[in-house]
Amino acid sequence: MKVAFVGKGGSGKTTLAALYARHLVAGDRPVLAIDADINQHLAAALGGSAHGATTLGEHLPAIKEYLRGDNPRIGSAGEMVKTTPPGTGSRLLRVSEDNPVYATCVRRVAGVPLAVTGEFTTEDLGVACYHSKVGAVELMLNHLLDGPGEYVVVDMTAGADAFASGLFTRFDRTFLVCEPTVRSVGVYRQYAGYARDYGVALSVVGNKVEDAADVTFLREHVGADLLTWMSRSAYVRRAERGTVGPLAELEAANRAVLEQLTDAVDGTGQDWTAFTHWAHEFHRRNAAAWANDRTGVDLTTQIDPDFRMGPQALSLPGGVAA
């Protein structure tokens, strides 16, 4: 199940993503965590170092070559863009497996397998947008075949930035972390408004809640989308100062929230038909907007009309890595 954490900058989405990933690992559940935020703080929130990580962006050409497999619709890795969908002959990723992409780009932080997009470099400033880096995540998620009981946890960019690509349609469940403030609720309204037409399964997780008035405020503004809430936490405060203690030290009520998130994810059905539809649709949009001109190729021919992502794809040639 693919899970996104979104919300206003400073709402605590990275903290919640880290706590949730650690909670899953503690329960011996298969997990892959991905830091897709421009502020690359997920490793630190997990209790590790952000330094020395090999980024997805650094190895994007090799990732493309691996995922291309022997798909006859893709002439070369250079013709692949962030929205290129899988087809017959493409290699698919699983949450827990040995493959060259994970061997190069995934490391364990506090027991959590973590991949990172990479920060802006000096060379990027003024000439590149962050979505050029997040494109590696979108490409991987397009080719990632996960099932019930498996979890891909993605810390997304803040606010509604995810809507600059089709990345927001790649998730089975999206958790919007919302403080009991007008600005945070404003981000919720914007996100919910954009997501409504795309069938995004959206739940609000209140954060930094101090009292019943905060809960009432959230209920008044987000209604039935409010799933649960995290109380103000001394554990989180210590973690934000650099001391990430054992998860057992997290307050019992807040630990229970993490299990509520898991219940919500496990109760969400995977709609592989919709997943495939939106992958094709956003690939067409990007091909028309810029990618055809960039590559000099009609990239809509990469769409395999007979291929549908889902468990049945494993039986197709190239569906399982050698």
Residue pairs with C-beta under 8 A, 6 or more apart in sequence:
1 146
1 147
1 148
1 150
1 151
1 152
1 172
1 173
1 265
1 266
1 268
1 270
2 141
2 144
2 146
2 152
2 154
2 170
2 171
2 172
2 173
3 20
3 151
3 152
3 153
3 154
3 171
3 172
3 173
3 174
3 175
3 265
4 154
4 156
4 162
4 168
4 170
4 171
4 173
4 174
4 175
5 13
5 14
5 16
5 17
5 20
5 153
5 154
5 155
5 156
5 175
5 177
6 13
6 156
6 157
6 158
6 162
6 174
6 175
6 176
6 177
6 191
7 13
7 158
7 176
7 177
7 178
7 184
7 187
7 188
7 207
8 158
8 159
8 178
8 179
8 183
8 184
8 186
8 187
9 39
9 158
9 159
11 158
11 177
11 178
11 179
11 184
11 187
11 207
12 177
12 179
12 207
12 208
12 230
12 236
13 155
13 156
13 158
13 175
13 177
14 37
14 39
14 41
14 42
14 45
14 155
15 45
15 236
15 239
15 240
16 175
16 177
16 205
16 207
16 230
17 33
17 42
17 45
17 153
17 154
17 155
18 33
18 42
18 45
18 46
18 47
18 112
18 155
19 236
19 247
19 250
19 254
19 258
20 153
20 258
20 261
20 262
21 31
21 33
21 46
21 112
21 151
21 153
22 46
22 110
22 111
22 112
22 247
23 247
23 255
23 258
23 259
23 261
23 262
24 31
24 151
24 153
24 262
25 31
25 110
25 111
25 112
26 247
27 262
29 149
29 150
29 151
30 95
30 96
30 149
30 150
30 151
31 95
31 112
31 113
31 150
31 151
31 152
31 153
32 95
32 96
32 106
32 113
32 115
32 151
32 152
32 153
33 42
33 46
33 112
33 113
33 114
33 115
33 152
33 153
33 154
33 155
34 114
34 115
34 116
34 117
34 137
34 140
34 152
34 153
34 154
34 155
35 41
35 42
35 43
35 114
35 115
35 116
35 117
35 155
36 117
36 134
36 137
36 154
36 155
36 156
36 157
36 167
37 155
37 156
37 157
37 158
38 119
38 120
38 130
38 157
38 158
39 158
40 50
40 116
40 117
40 118
40 119
41 50
42 114
42 116
42 155
43 49
43 50
43 53
43 109
43 114
43 116
44 50
45 239
45 244
46 109
46 110
46 112
46 114
46 244
47 109
47 110
47 239
47 244
48 109
48 110
48 114
50 116
53 107
53 114
53 116
53 118
54 104
54 105
54 107
55 105
55 116
55 117
55 118
55 133
56 63
56 105
56 115
56 116
56 117
56 118
56 133
56 136
56 137
56 140
57 117
57 118
57 132
57 133
57 136
58 118
59 101
59 104
59 105
60 135
60 136
60 139
61 77
61 78
62 100
62 101
62 104
63 101
63 105
63 136
63 139
63 140
64 77
64 78
64 80
64 84
64 139
65 77
66 91
66 99
66 100
66 101
67 80
67 86
67 90
67 91
67 93
67 101
67 139
67 140
67 143
68 74
68 76
68 77
68 80
68 90
68 91
69 89
69 90
69 91
69 318
70 89
70 317
70 318
71 86
71 87
71 88
71 89
71 90
71 302
71 304
71 318
72 88
72 89
73 87
73 89
73 301
73 302
73 303
73 304
74 80
74 84
74 87
74 90
74 302
75 297
78 295
79 295
79 297
79 299
79 302
80 139
80 302
81 135
81 139
81 283
81 286
81 287
81 291
81 294
81 295
81 299
82 131
82 134
82 135
82 136
82 138
82 139
82 165
82 286
83 138
83 139
83 142
83 165
83 166
83 279
83 282
83 283
83 285
83 286
83 287
83 291
84 139
84 142
84 283
84 299
84 302
85 142
85 276
85 279
85 280
85 283
85 302
85 303
85 304
85 307
85 309
86 92
86 142
86 143
86 304
86 307
86 309
86 313
87 302
87 303
87 304
87 307
88 304
88 306
88 307
88 316
88 317
88 318
89 316
89 317
89 318
90 143
90 318
90 319
91 99
91 143
91 318
91 319
91 321
92 143
92 144
92 145
92 313
92 314
92 318
92 319
92 320
92 321
93 99
93 101
93 102
93 140
93 143
93 144
93 145
93 321
94 144
94 145
94 146
94 150
95 144
95 146
95 150
95 151
95 152
96 150
97 321
99 321
101 140
102 113
102 115
105 115
106 113
106 114
106 115
107 113
107 114
108 114
110 244
115 140
117 133
117 134
117 136
117 137
118 133
120 128
120 130
130 157
130 161
131 164
131 165
134 157
134 165
134 167
135 165
137 154
137 167
138 165
138 166
138 167
138 170
141 152
141 154
141 167
141 170
142 170
142 279
142 309
144 152
145 309
145 310
145 311
145 313
145 314
145 319
146 152
147 270
147 311
148 266
148 270
149 266
151 265
154 171
156 162
156 167
159 187
159 190
159 191
160 187
160 190
160 191
160 194
162 168
163 194
165 282
165 286
166 278
166 279
166 281
166 282
166 283
166 285
166 286
168 174
168 194
168 195
168 198
168 200
169 198
169 200
169 274
169 275
169 278
169 279
169 282
170 275
171 200
171 201
172 201
172 265
172 268
172 269
172 270
172 271
173 201
173 203
173 264
173 265
173 268
174 195
174 200
174 201
174 202
174 203
175 203
175 204
175 205
175 227
175 261
176 187
176 188
176 191
176 192
176 202
176 203
176 204
176 205
176 225
177 204
177 205
177 207
178 184
178 185
178 187
178 188
178 204
178 205
178 206
178 207
178 218
178 222
179 206
179 207
179 208
180 206
180 208
180 209
180 214
180 215
180 217
180 218
185 218
185 221
185 222
188 204
188 221
188 222
188 225
189 221
191 202
192 202
192 225
195 202
198 278
199 271
199 274
201 268
202 225
203 225
203 227
203 264
204 218
204 222
204 225
204 226
204 227
205 227
205 228
205 229
205 230
205 257
205 261
206 214
206 215
206 218
206 226
206 228
206 229
206 230
207 229
207 230
208 230
208 232
209 215
209 218
209 229
209 230
209 231
209 232
210 231
210 232
214 229
215 229
218 226
218 229
219 226
227 260
227 261
227 264
228 257
228 260
228 261
229 257
230 236
230 254
230 257
231 251
231 253
231 254
233 250
233 251
233 254
234 251
235 245
235 249
235 250
235 251
235 254
236 250
238 244
238 245
239 245
247 255
270 310
272 308
272 309
272 310
272 311
273 308
273 310
275 309
275 310
276 307
276 308
276 309
276 310
279 309
280 303
283 299
283 300
283 302
283 303
284 300
284 303
286 299
287 298
287 299
287 300
291 299
292 298
292 299
292 300
307 313
307 316
313 319
314 320
